Amino acid sequence: MADLTLRDAYARRIIKESLFPIAGLPFPPLPSDDESKQPESEEEFASKFEQYGEVFSKLNMGGAPVTESAVSGEPASSQRPKIGIIGAGAAGLYAGMILESLGLSFEILEGSDRVGGRLLTRKLGDGENDYYDAGAMRFPDNPTMKRTFDLFRKHIDFTVENKKLNKYYMSTKADKCLYNDVSAPSSSLAAGAEDVFGFSVGKGGTVPAQYFEKGFAHWINLKIDWIRDELKKDFNGKGWDALMSVDKYSMRSYMSLSDTDPSEQTYPNSVINWCETLDVGTGMYDNALTEAVIDSLEFDYEDGVEWYCVQGGAEDIAKAMAKKLDAENQPIMKKRVTGIYPRHRLPFLPPAGAGADAVEKFRSLTVTIDGERAPREYAHVINTIPLGMMRLIDTRACGFSYALKEAIRTLKYDASVKVAIKFDRRWWEEDPYNQKGGKSTTDRPSRVVVYPSNGIGGKEAVLLASYTWSQDALRFGALVQGNQSQAEAILVDIILRDIGEIYDIPVYILKKMVVKHDAWDWYHYDYTCGAFALFGPGQFRDIYPEVTKPAAGGLLHFAGEATSANHAWVAGALNSAYRCVEEILVHDKDVKRLALLKKLWGMVGEVDHDNLTRQVLVGIHESSKLAFEVPEFE
């Protein structure tokens, strides 16, 4: 636990508990948490494979571990078949970087005409700050994001010193907000402040006085602080029990139905709506309470944690990653995958007395691509595209269990819409506003205005004029119909009206300063079908074990932020890519490259090697019985 974040420990515990009742697989006993040292050397990995030898044999995977040199001096393509990577976002590119360092042959198939996936920077001019990030845009330098900053510093040379990283200002003293048609400094939302917004019953609102007086944050913390405290004191004991006791709740249902916490009361709906409005997007309190608890702990670090943004836009991260790949490994663009099919099934009878039916092993996967007549064949495939998009690919032959199909179908990807407006000058930085970085929040349709941390004091004036999530984004998304559409003209008018109310600026004055705008809706983008993963009550415990084990006889692996404990962050995409590479090496029993992986790329906290080995073996066991060859590819 000492070197793990709480989210890492949470993920490991969930996997460990999911692995107990595996019928027919003679697993050795799991080491205790105190004894669970992660293997690093070839000898330690070989020893682990010996412990699981009976299971490998039962699954038609007998034989000694691979011990040939991982870097033999021969071209990688001459050593073993290629690995296919679907998607050239952060996870796909990172998987490629790792595979290349291990001397493994691969190719990356990207459906669109650009690298980056949800690392997307939209340009509104040719100036160095004429852009906004439609996707990921800010990165806290804390333990949870360690792998992201390792990528920045060790691999793509993004630093403050070379001006590729800028300090990101989450909030400033100048921040203003607009609620119930009243504009005031954001400090007016603090506990004990006068009710200038009219939230309380006494001022014509709906929040009872005894709740309003202590501030919205007090009532949120009162519901979850006791769980946080138990997790800090005894994660694997009382802390875990406390967390699992509330896993069935959303934040909204817990606030409205549970009175067994220190608050000793349920909250009226008016109080819950007040808390949600000031805390997150509309409808986001319907997501899992456990996610809110773990998130709050992950960012409960000492004061002074710095946030950063990328100068030039976060898409530059993906471009820099692609540049690190050799010429022959550059992503192949406009290759939209339409199907994945197992091939080369080999019959096998288990040893006498093994007590199992005949096992049949797949040796490769065939991938079909829109517009290509001939399919491509790979030893393994790493899928990195969002699970909502993968559901549109033909995977019926890959042996997905019902639980995996259900996980892919039910996992929620939240909506997100961003609208940027380019003005003729950075008016928000001028007197009397003096808004340099930070944000404004409102209950109006625009919800959040983000003032750029890049280019402060400069001439380019691109403002992230509206950033919405969940229900707010779904509604605004209906108006995202193209820059020249009447719908987007209405969208911009709504946003300018909201900004005008925040700063008491007539809309006609703001309109005179507008140069152009750009709007982006992730839910209706045909390469994502959503912005980022958000789990409902109980979902992470059920879904995470399913999407972190391979299918198609152990040859199809799932990456991307949704398959990581650190979902909705670039760090989650990177962690998942690392896990998939380790899955491949465990499947192939490649001790040389496993040791090299640890040496070159370190450890990923959420990935416990024993858990991962068992997940690989369970994935092979489950999917091999269900997978089949499609006749046209025989």
ABEGO torsion letter per residue (X at the ends): XAABBAAAAAAAAAAAAAAABBBGBBBBBBBBAAABBBBABAAAAAAAAAAAAAAAAAAGABEBBBABBABAGBBAAAABBBBBBBEABAAAAAAAAAAAAAGBBBBBBBABABBGEABBBBBAEABAABBBBABBABBBBBAAAAAAAAAAAAAAGBBAAAGABBBBBABBAABBBBBGGBBBBAAAABBGBBBAAGABAAAGBABBAAAAAAEAAAAAAAAAAAAAAAAAABAABAAAAAAAAAAABBAAAAAAABAABAAGBBBBAAAAAAAAAAABBBGAAABBAAAAAAAAAAABBBBGBBBBBBBGEAAAAAAAAAAABBAAABBBBGBBBABBBBBGBBBBBBBBGAGBBBBBBBABBBBBBBGBABBBBBABBBBABBAAAAAABBAAAAGBBAAAAAAAAABBBBBBBBBBBBBABBAAABOAAGBBEEBBBBABAAGBBBBBABGBGBABBBBBABBBBEAAAAAAAAABAEAABAAAAAAAAAAAAAAAAAAGBBAAAAAAABABBBBBBAAABAAAGEABBBBBBGAAAAAAAAAABBBGGGABBBBEAAABABBGBAAAAAAAAAAAAAAAAAAAGBAAAAAAAAAAAEBBAABBAAAAAAAAAAAAAAAAAABBBBAAAX
